[in-house]
C-alpha cells in the first residue's frame, strides 16, 4: 500500500477522508483488508479488548501520532471488521479528540448510532465514525455497481453482498437502502418487535411503526411460515400497514420480503412503486 497519513492531511470529514484513501489506493481488493490498512495509517496494533461491556476502543494520545485499536474478540468476524473500521475513523477524523486518558471506548449501541443531538459531541463522533466505517468497507464506486446488478430490490442480494464485502447483513442493508434507486427500507426485528429501521428520508415515505413497537400482524412476517435463513418471495402488502397515507392521496404499491434469522431476529425489506399520478 502507498497511502499515508500525509495524504489525508487536508481531509476533515468522514466522506472526504475515505475519498482520499481510495484516491491513493484505487486497487484495494474487496473485502477491504482493514487491518493492513490500519497498519499503513499508523495503527501500531489491532488486538482484543480487555474491558467488558464495550465493542471496541482506541488508545492514542491527543496528537494521535499512533494508536492501538481494540475489538471485542467474542463478536462475529463481520462485526469485528466494522468495529476496527469504526475505531480507525476515530483515529483519522481530526475533530475526534480522545478522553483525558487517551481512550475512545465504544459500546455496541454506539456502532448502530446514525444520528445525534446538535450539542451531543460524543454521539456525533460515533455517528461520524460509523459513516466512515460504512464508506470504507463498502466502497461507493464498486458498491453502487453491485447494488444495481439486481433488477428489483431483493433481500437475497443483501445477503449475497454481505458475504462479498465481509460485513454484517445489517451493515450491508443499511447501505443498500441508501444506494438502491427505488424507494427501499430495511427493518431489523427481534422477537416480533422493530429493533432498528433504515429508511432513506428523501426517497421512502415516513414509516408509521416505531422502534420497540410490535410488527403489525398484517405483515408478511406473520402472514406466512418462514424457515431460518430462507428468504421469502417479494410479496405485495397493504401499504397502510407500514406507512402513513395522506387523506385524498392514492397509496403506493408496497412490496415486502422477509429473511428470518437465528435467535428471533429477522430482516424485512420494504420497497414501493409510487402511484403513476
N, C-alpha and C positions, 0 to 999 in steps of 0.2 A: 504494500500500500504506500501511496505517496502523500496523502493528505496529512496536514499537521495543524496544530492549534493556531499557528500564524496565519494559515489560510482562512481561518474563521474569525479573525480579529475584528473585522468590520461588521459582523453579523450579530444582531441582538435578539431577534425574535426566533421562536422555535422553527417556523417555516423557513426563514432565511438561513439559519444555521444548517438545516438539513439540505437545503438547496445548494449551499456551498460544498457540503460533504460530497454530494453526488456530482457536482461540477468537477471536483478534483478526483473523484473515484467513479467514473461513468460505467465501469465494468464490474462493479460489485456483484457477486453472484446472489441468487435467490435460493434458499433463505439467506438474508443478510448475515454475514459472520460477525455477530455483535461483539463477542468477546475479543476477537482480533482487532476490531475497530476501536474498542475501548483502549487496548494496549497502545495502538497507534496514536491515540489522542491523550496520552499522559496518564492513563489509569494504570497504576503500578500493580494492582492485584484485583481479582474478582473472586470472592470467597464466601462461604456460607455465613449466614447471620447467626450470632450467638444470643441476641436479645429476643426473648419470647414476645409474641404479640405484634410483631412487625413483619411486613412482607419484604421490605428492602431498606437499604441505608447507604449513605455515602459519608466517608470520613475524609476530610480535607482541611486546609487552612483557609483563612479569609481571602488570601490571594489566589487560591486554587491552583497552586503550582503543579501539584499532582494529587492523586486521590486513590482511595480504595473503595470499591463497590461491594456491597453486601447483598445477599439474596437469601430467601427462605429455602433451605435445602429440601423441605418436605413438599414443596409445591410442584405441580407438573412442569415438565420441561418448557412448554409453551408459555406458562406464566413466569417462569424464571427469566426467559428471554425478554419478555415485556418489562419485568422489574429492572433488569440490567440496563435496558434502553432508557427507562424512566430515570434511573439514577444518573446515567450519562447526561441526560438532559439537564438535571440539576447542576452538574459539573460544568457544562458548556454554556448555559444561558447566563450572561453576565450579571443580570439583576438578581439571581438566586444566591443569596448570602447564607452560609451555614450558621447554626446557632453558636453561642459563645464557646461551646466545647468542640466546635469544628465538625458537627454532625448534621446530617439530614436523616431522620428516621421516618419511614413511610408505612402506613398501615395498609391493609388490603382495601379498605374503603377509599383511601387516597388514590388507589390505582383505577378506581371507577369514576373518579370525580371529573365532571365535564363543565361545571360552572361554579362560580364563587361570587360572594358579595364584593362590591366595589372596595370596601375597606378591609377585606379579609386577605391580607398579603400572603399568609401561609397557604391558604387554599388556592389562591391564584397561582402560586408557584407549582402546586400539584397539578392543576389544570394544564398549565403550560408544559410541564414535564410529560404528562400523558399525551398531549398533542405531538410533542417531539418524538416520543416513542412510536406512536402510530405512524407518523410520516416517515420515520426512519426504517421501520420494519416492513412497511407497505409502500415501497417507492412509487410515487404517484404516476410517473410516466408508464411503467410497466403494469401497475395495478389497474389503471384505467382501461388498458387494452384487455386485460384478463377479465375484468368485470363485464365488459361489453361483449364478450365472446358468446354469452348465452342470449338467445333471442328475448326471453322473458325472465324476470326475476325468479330465482329458484333457490330454495334453501339447501338443496343438494350441491349447488355451485358454491354456496358459502362454506360448506363442509370441505369440499374439494380444495378450494383456495386456502382454507386454513391449514390444510396439510402441506400445500405447496409452499406457503410462506412461513410455516412452522410457528404459527401463532394460535391462540385460542379461538374457538368459533365465535365467542362473544366479541373479541377484539376485531376479528375479521368482519363480523356482522355490523358492527358499529360503523366501520369504514364503508362497507358495502352499501348501507342505506344512504350514505353521503354521495357515493360515486355513481350509483345507478341513475340513468337518465329518467326512468319512470319514478313517480312518487312511491317510495318504498320505506317501510318502517320495520325494525327488528325489535322484538319484545323478548325478554328473558323472564321466565316464570319459575316459581318454586312452590311445590305442593298446591298448585291451583291458584296461586296469587301472583300478581305482577310484581316482579322484583326490580327490574330496570327496563327502560324503553329508550330506543334510539330512533328519534323521529326528526328528519331534516325539516326545520321550521319553514323554510322558503318553498318547499315542494309538497309536503304532506299536510293534510288537514289536522286540526287540533284533535289530539287523542282524548277521548272522554273518560278513559279508565286511568285512575291514578296509581302510582306506585304503592304497593301494600294492599290494594283492593283485590277482591276475588275476580278471577277471569269470568266474564259473562257465561252463563250456562248455554247460550246460543252459539258460543264459539266452537270452532272445529275441534278444539282440544277436548271438548266434552261430547260433541255430536258423533264422534267415531271412536272405535277402539284403536289403540296405537301400540306399536311394539318399539321398545327402546332401541334407538339407533337407526330406525327406519323412518324416512321422511314420508309424509302423506303426499298425495297429489295436491296441486293447487286447486282450491275449491271456491266457487263463488259464495259469498256470505252477505248477510244483511249489513249494509254499511252503517246503519244506525246503531248497531251493536258496539261499534268501535269509535266512531267519530260523531261530532256534533253536526247536525244538518240544519242549516238555517231555514226558517219558515219561508215558504214560497220558492225554495231552491230545489232543483232536482238532485237526488242523491247520486253520487258517482257509483260506478260498478266497482265493488271491492272484492278482492280475492285473498284467501287465507291459506297458509300452509304451516304444518306443524312438524317439528322434529323432536320427539321425546328423548330425554337423556337420562342418565343414571341419577339416583338419589332424589328423585322427584322433580328434577329440573326439566325444562322444555324450552325450545326456541320457537317463536312464532314469527312468521313473515307475513306482512300485510302489504298489498300493493293495490293501486286503484287505476281505473280508466276514467278520467274526468268526463262528464257529460259533454256531448258534442256542442251544445249551445253555450 
